Amino acid sequence: MAGKKKSKRIVYRLFSPKTGEHYTLRLTREAYDKLADTKVSKFSKKLRKHIPFDVKKVKFKN
């Protein structure tokens, strides 16, 4: 039963300071590292065009 350990996913949020829109993602550390190096743009329903989004880690209160 000694298999590869499943990597834990961490919650991140795509956030647009321009419109306040946000989307939640669950990514592994490796996937986040790849995503953090690129500019993320997504279609904004409010502005009806593609706008840049920031990737931020979500911190939960315990």
Phi, psi and omega per residue, in radians:
M1 nan 0.258 3.124
A2 -1.530 1.527 3.125
G3 -1.859 -3.108 3.122
K4 -1.211 2.301 -3.137
K5 -1.262 2.299 -3.140
K6 -1.259 2.270 -3.116
S7 -1.324 2.454 -3.096
K8 -1.318 2.378 3.098
R9 -1.590 2.493 -3.129
I10 -2.013 2.546 -3.093
V11 -1.506 2.251 3.084
Y12 -2.196 2.776 -3.141
R13 -2.223 2.281 2.955
L14 -1.482 2.111 -3.042
F15 -2.255 2.354 3.072
S16 -1.907 1.955 3.118
P17 -1.178 -0.377 -3.114
K18 -1.218 -0.748 -3.073
T19 -1.989 -0.271 -3.094
G20 1.472 0.027 3.116
E21 -1.226 2.583 3.092
H22 -2.604 2.640 3.105
Y23 -2.325 2.474 -3.106
T24 -1.784 2.369 3.125
L25 -2.244 2.601 2.975
R26 -1.986 2.040 -3.067
L27 -2.274 2.684 2.976
T28 -1.383 2.918 -3.136
R29 -1.064 -0.704 -3.127
E30 -1.153 -0.714 3.133
A31 -1.155 -0.674 3.108
Y32 -1.136 -0.706 3.131
D33 -1.057 -0.682 3.094
K34 -1.196 -0.706 -3.090
L35 -1.262 -0.590 -3.096
A36 -1.192 -0.427 -3.125
D37 -1.422 -0.202 -3.087
T38 -1.953 2.792 3.039
K39 -1.501 2.216 -3.114
V40 -1.753 2.135 3.042
S41 -2.166 2.505 -3.086
K42 -2.457 2.725 -3.125
F43 -1.295 2.179 3.115
S44 -1.589 2.192 3.110
K45 -1.245 -0.509 -3.125
K46 -1.290 -0.775 -3.087
L47 -1.640 -0.204 3.137
R48 1.042 0.664 3.045
K49 -2.747 2.938 3.111
H50 -1.351 2.318 3.122
I51 -2.319 2.725 3.129
P52 -1.302 2.523 3.093
F53 -2.122 2.530 3.058
D54 -1.633 2.537 3.084
V55 -1.786 2.116 -3.123
K56 -2.264 2.556 3.094
K57 -1.391 2.376 3.133
V58 -1.534 2.246 3.097
K59 -1.878 2.187 -3.133
F60 -1.688 2.536 3.055
K61 -1.548 2.308 3.127
N62 -1.735 nan nan
